[in-house]
Amino acid sequence: MAPDREVAFTSAVHVPCFNAMRNILICLSVAPLLLACAAGGAGAARDPSPLDADAQAQVVQDLLGQAADNTVNRLGRPDGYGGDPRVQIRMPEALARLEKTLRRLGQERYAEEFVESMNRAAEAAAPSAKPILTAAVRKLQPEDAVSIVQGNHDAATRYFRAHTEAELMAEFKPIIARATAQAEVTAAYKRMLRKSAFLDKRVDPARLDLDAYVTQEALDGLFVILAEEERRIRQDPHARTTELLKKAFR
């Protein structure tokens, strides 16, 4: 082979090899940096703002405090219960047949008056639930708060209900009792019973604890809305009103 052709051939072989080696070296030098960035990004996604147990307890207090405010504001107004099919207090199951009979006789207004009075009582009592909720959430243990902050969208509401419902029922029932008296729930109930003579034989007014029924239904509705508000605060950045909430759920 001629010397000049031999040089050309050697250059043609060496240039691609050199370029390939250079690319490999560049990749090797950049790889650790890429891996470090990837690791940092993954860690940030899992735990963007780690908080200690005490801080997370405060997060739960803020979360439930804000959710309770919003819940009371929604329920403690006209049609707060009665206007929302999810939480509306309906005719007690024991009186379902009675309601059908009244409707069949064209006397449904007495059943509707009774149902409306129960919902008005719950709406009147709803604002009184706030201090009860606030006092109960202060008893939260820091170790429980960690699992709540890292839990599902309704973790705080479920924990709160499981640990405080009996206490809430005991404290809320007297408030409901006063509200049912003011809303004339019992009077509406008795007017409904008097519409037909046979009703006294089928329904024993003494066996139906109206205060207990309205209290349980009001609490059930309260927890439905509380869970909804909790979910909204967790998922919507614009719904968070404290710096801790913003830091915990960003």
C-alpha positions, 0 to 999 in steps of 0.5 A: 500500500502506498504511504500516503494511502496508508496514512489516509486509511489509518486516519479514517480508522482512528478518527471514529474511534477517538470520537467514540472514546471521547463520548464514552468518557463524557458519559462516564463523567456526567453519569454521577451527576445525573444519578445524584440529581435523580436521587435528590428529585426522588427524595423530594417527591417522597418527603418535600418538607419533613416535619418532626412529630410535634410539628405534625401534631400542630399540622393536624390541629390546623387541619382539623381547626380549619376544616371544623370552621368551614364545616360549621359555616356550611352547616350552621346556616339555613338549609345547611343540613336540609338543603344538602341531600348528603346530610339532610336529616330524614324521617326516622325509619320507624316512622317511614310507614307513617310518612307514606300514610300521610302522603297517601291521605294528602297530609304530607305537609305534617311530615314535611314540617316535622322533617324541616324542624329536625333540620332546623334544630341541627343547623341551630346547634352546629356552631356549638360543635366548634369548641367541642371539636377544638377541645377534642383535637387538642388531646391528639398524641404526637405519634398519632399525628404522624400517621394522620399527616401521611395518611389518606385524604380523610385520615384526620376525620376518621381518627377524630371520629373513632376517638371522640364520637362518644364524647361529642355525642354526650356533649352535643345532645343537650345542645341539640335538645335545646335546639329541638325545643326552640325549633318545636320538633316535638310539637311538629312530631305530635301534630303529625301523630294526631292526624290519624287516630290509628297512628297512636296504635302503631307508634309509641311516642315514648319509644322514639328519642327525638333528641338522640336521633337528631344528635346522631344524624347531625353528627353523621352529617358533620363528619361527612362535611368535615371529611370533605373539607379535610380532603379539599385542604389536602389537595387544594393549595389555595385552601390552606390558610397556615404556613404549616399546612402549606409546608406539610401538603405542598 
